[in-house]
Amino acid sequence: MAKPLDKNKSRGGIGENIRVILYALIIAFFVRSVAYQPFNIPSGSMIPTLLVGDYLFVSKFSYGYSRFSIPFGLNFFSGRILNNEPVRGDVAVFRHPPQNKEDFIKRIVGIPGDRIMVVNGLLHINGLPVKKIKIKNPELEIRAGKNHRSSEYIETLPNGKSYKVRESLGNTGPYDNTPEYIVPDGHYFALGDNRDNSNDSRSWGYIPQQNLIGRAEFIFFSTDGTAGWFKPWMWPSATRFTRITQSIN
């Protein structure tokens, strides 16, 4: 014989479920605001370091906290709390100035006081050219159904940080020759690793310290975009398993 439903237990069970959900949302909000924020790569400006379809975690605590560390950029305070300076070579996520509406990801190459200039595609910092070595056999890139091999280099900053950069237009790109920029206090200069296909400090200027959100740490998922949400049988073939858990150099 079935026992009658205990209405008090039923109400208690629903209330407990609601509390669990609320606690989970609060914890998620706290982690996203203070520790790590997920970020996906929508464009190719950081190729070959980051590919379209990469999903990564950004550490909020690396640079401290500003209004842009809080979801939706709520203006609860000005300046930064627990501020830490980025170093040359960091791959950083920041709110794109001057509109402060979109999150961008680029590589910091200039810190306050630096003199930055690009001459014939070669980055110069404080009057000295940055070491740049060409890679003999770069990876193939598919464009309009055809294989295209862009020039790739290993670039090494004055602090010893090395990473790959790509140039698809040789030394004839729109920003391969620039005036000299002097990075002001409280600001940073950033470039995309895909130098001829990047909207970066060469076109819109410096990143205010307050706009920094965090440092890109590692990739937790990556897809080449060939499988949609409603084609689960294609998910395995679209997933770039070799990129998962890769740290970001």
Beta strands, then each sheet from edge to edge (+ up, - down):
strand 1: 36-40
strand 2: 54-59
strand 3: 91-95
strand 4: 103-110
strand 5: 115-119
strand 6: 122-125
strand 7: 128-129
strand 8: 131-134
strand 9: 141-143
strand 10: 146-148
strand 11: 151-156
strand 12: 162-167
strand 13: 181-182
strand 14: 187-191
strand 15: 207-208
strand 16: 212-222
sheet 1: 1+ 2- 16+ 3- 4+ 14- 15+
sheet 2: 7+ 6- 5+ 13-
sheet 3: 8+ 11- 12+
sheet 4: 9+ 10-
end
